[in-house]
């Protein structure tokens, strides 16, 4: 029988004490979840990869401020990711504004490999989902992403977003209702609306 795995809290304590292997283990444990969250918020695999790196670098840079309410570092990482994504969106807006002032370059030939096609299809589907939730206020989108896509409980989402648990519940309920009323319960968006558990 293998020995029990250390908790995130134990690994974090070792990491800030200088144990680089402990931080690497935390990265291995949570990078996929952060990466998926970033992809679901950007619909861009490359951006998600870059943003995941930024999340872990920022977590390490702010290591003296990290506070875990339980044994998991994941809610803190989602909170950092949410802030990194906000900064990313602001940068993209500035970049798009600058590009709009330049002549349009010729389109590049598409990659013919199956992997590239699958990635492009996943990005297209994710853009469709994002378009359907774009009518929601940004904070409601963030609650929806953390609770529905990432599977966080209300308390974990509240910790990640720095808001009361009751606010998370009401925002999630309101987001689901708006999507239902807006007729966005078909196709790719249907996975956004599982019923709340008690």
C-alpha positions as CSV (number, residue, x, y, z in Angstrom):
1,X,0.0,0.0,0.0
2,X,1.4,3.4,-1.0
3,X,1.8,6.1,1.7
4,X,-1.0,8.8,1.8
5,X,-0.4,11.8,-0.4
6,X,0.4,15.0,1.4
7,X,-2.3,17.7,1.4
8,X,-1.9,20.9,-0.6
9,X,-1.4,22.7,2.7
10,X,1.5,20.5,3.6
11,X,3.0,20.8,0.2
12,X,2.6,24.6,0.2
13,X,4.3,24.8,3.6
14,X,7.2,22.8,2.2
15,X,7.3,24.9,-1.0
16,X,7.5,28.3,0.7
17,X,10.2,26.8,2.9
18,X,12.3,26.3,-0.3
19,X,11.3,22.7,-1.4
20,X,11.0,23.2,-5.2
21,X,9.8,19.6,-5.6
22,X,6.7,20.4,-3.4
23,X,5.8,23.3,-5.7
24,X,6.3,21.1,-8.7
25,X,3.9,18.5,-7.2
26,X,1.3,21.3,-6.6
27,X,1.7,22.3,-10.2
28,X,1.3,18.7,-11.4
29,X,-1.7,18.3,-9.2
30,X,-3.6,21.4,-10.3
31,X,-2.2,22.6,-13.7
32,X,-4.8,20.7,-15.8
33,X,-7.7,22.2,-13.8
34,X,-6.3,25.8,-14.2
35,X,-5.6,25.1,-17.9
36,X,-9.1,23.9,-18.6
37,X,-10.6,26.9,-16.7
38,X,-8.4,29.3,-18.8
39,X,-9.4,27.6,-22.0
40,X,-13.1,27.7,-21.1
41,X,-12.8,31.5,-20.5
42,X,-10.7,32.2,-23.7
43,X,-11.6,29.5,-26.2
44,X,-8.0,29.5,-27.2
45,X,-5.6,26.6,-26.3
46,X,-2.4,28.6,-26.8
47,X,-3.6,31.5,-24.6
48,X,-4.8,29.0,-22.0
49,X,-1.3,27.5,-21.9
50,X,0.3,30.8,-21.4
51,X,-2.2,32.0,-18.8
52,X,-1.7,28.8,-16.8
53,X,2.0,29.6,-16.6
54,X,1.2,33.1,-15.5
55,X,-1.2,31.8,-12.8
56,X,1.5,29.7,-11.2
57,X,4.2,32.3,-11.5
58,X,1.8,34.9,-9.9
59,X,0.9,32.4,-7.2
60,X,4.6,31.9,-6.4
61,X,5.3,35.7,-6.6
62,X,2.5,36.3,-4.1
63,X,3.3,33.3,-2.0
64,X,3.4,35.3,1.2
65,X,-0.3,36.3,0.7
66,X,-1.7,32.8,-0.1
67,X,-4.4,31.8,2.4
68,X,-6.1,28.4,2.1
69,X,-9.4,28.0,3.9
70,X,-9.1,24.2,3.7
71,X,-6.5,21.8,2.4
72,X,-6.8,22.7,-1.2
73,X,-4.8,25.3,-3.1
74,X,-7.3,25.1,-6.1
75,X,-9.7,27.9,-5.0
76,X,-6.8,30.3,-4.5
77,X,-5.5,29.3,-8.0
78,X,-8.9,29.9,-9.5
79,X,-9.0,33.3,-7.9
80,X,-5.6,34.2,-9.3
81,X,-6.7,32.8,-12.7
82,X,-9.8,35.0,-12.7
83,X,-7.6,38.1,-12.1
84,X,-5.1,37.0,-14.8
85,X,-7.9,36.5,-17.3
86,X,-9.3,40.0,-16.5
87,X,-5.8,41.5,-17.3
88,X,-5.6,39.3,-20.4
89,X,-8.9,40.6,-21.7
90,X,-7.8,44.2,-21.2
91,X,-4.5,43.5,-23.0
92,X,-6.4,41.9,-25.9
93,X,-8.7,44.9,-26.3
94,X,-5.7,47.2,-26.5
95,X,-4.0,44.9,-28.9
96,X,-7.1,44.7,-31.1
97,X,-7.4,48.4,-31.2
98,X,-3.8,48.7,-32.3
99,X,-4.2,46.1,-35.0
100,X,-7.4,47.8,-36.3
101,X,-5.2,50.7,-37.3
102,X,-3.0,48.5,-39.5
103,X,-3.6,47.0,-42.9
104,X,-5.0,43.4,-42.8
105,X,-2.4,40.7,-43.6
106,X,-3.2,37.8,-45.9
107,X,-4.7,34.7,-44.2
108,X,-2.3,31.8,-43.4
109,X,-3.0,28.4,-44.8
110,X,-4.8,26.1,-42.3
111,X,-3.0,23.2,-40.7
112,X,-4.2,20.0,-42.2
113,X,-3.3,17.7,-39.3
114,X,-6.1,15.9,-37.3
115,X,-4.9,17.3,-34.1
116,X,-5.0,20.9,-35.3
117,X,-8.5,20.3,-36.8
118,X,-9.7,18.9,-33.4
119,X,-8.2,21.9,-31.6
120,X,-9.8,24.3,-33.9
121,X,-13.2,22.6,-33.6
122,X,-12.9,22.7,-29.8
123,X,-12.1,26.4,-29.9
124,X,-15.0,27.0,-32.3
125,X,-17.4,25.2,-29.9
126,X,-16.1,27.1,-26.9
127,X,-16.5,30.4,-28.7
128,X,-20.2,29.5,-29.3
129,X,-20.6,28.8,-25.6
130,X,-18.9,32.0,-24.7
131,X,-21.1,33.9,-27.1
132,X,-24.2,32.5,-25.5
133,X,-23.1,33.6,-22.0
134,X,-21.7,37.0,-23.1
135,X,-25.1,38.6,-22.2
136,X,-24.5,37.8,-18.5
137,X,-22.6,40.2,-16.3
138,X,-18.9,39.4,-16.0
139,X,-19.2,38.3,-12.3
140,X,-22.1,35.9,-13.2
141,X,-20.0,34.4,-16.0
142,X,-17.1,33.9,-13.5
143,X,-19.4,32.2,-11.0
144,X,-20.9,30.0,-13.7
145,X,-17.5,29.0,-14.9
146,X,-16.2,28.0,-11.5
147,X,-19.3,26.3,-10.2
148,X,-20.5,24.6,-13.3
149,X,-17.5,24.0,-15.5
150,X,-14.8,23.6,-12.8
151,X,-17.1,21.9,-10.3
152,X,-16.3,24.1,-7.3
153,X,-18.7,24.2,-4.4
154,X,-20.3,27.5,-3.4
155,X,-17.8,28.0,-0.5
156,X,-14.8,27.4,-2.8
157,X,-16.1,29.7,-5.5
158,X,-16.8,32.3,-2.9
159,X,-13.2,32.0,-1.7
160,X,-11.8,32.2,-5.3
161,X,-13.8,35.3,-6.1
162,X,-13.7,37.0,-2.8
163,X,-17.4,37.2,-2.2
164,X,-20.0,35.8,0.2
165,X,-21.3,32.3,-0.4
166,X,-24.9,33.6,-0.6
167,X,-23.8,35.9,-3.5
168,X,-22.3,33.0,-5.3
169,X,-25.6,31.1,-4.9
170,X,-27.8,33.9,-6.1
171,X,-25.5,34.8,-9.1
172,X,-25.4,31.2,-10.2
173,X,-29.2,30.9,-10.0
174,X,-29.7,34.2,-11.8
175,X,-27.2,33.1,-14.6
176,X,-29.0,29.8,-15.1
177,X,-32.4,31.5,-15.3
178,X,-31.2,34.1,-17.8
179,X,-29.7,31.5,-20.0
180,X,-33.0,29.4,-19.9
181,X,-35.1,32.5,-20.6
182,X,-32.8,33.5,-23.4
183,X,-33.3,30.2,-25.1
184,X,-29.6,29.2,-24.7
185,X,-30.4,25.7,-23.4
186,X,-29.7,23.9,-26.7
187,X,-26.4,22.7,-28.3
188,X,-23.1,23.4,-26.6
189,X,-24.6,25.5,-23.9
190,X,-26.8,22.8,-22.4
191,X,-23.9,21.7,-20.2
192,X,-24.0,25.0,-18.5
193,X,-27.4,24.3,-16.9
194,X,-27.3,21.2,-14.7
195,X,-29.7,21.5,-11.8
196,X,-28.4,22.7,-8.5
197,X,-27.8,20.1,-5.9
198,X,-29.2,20.7,-2.4
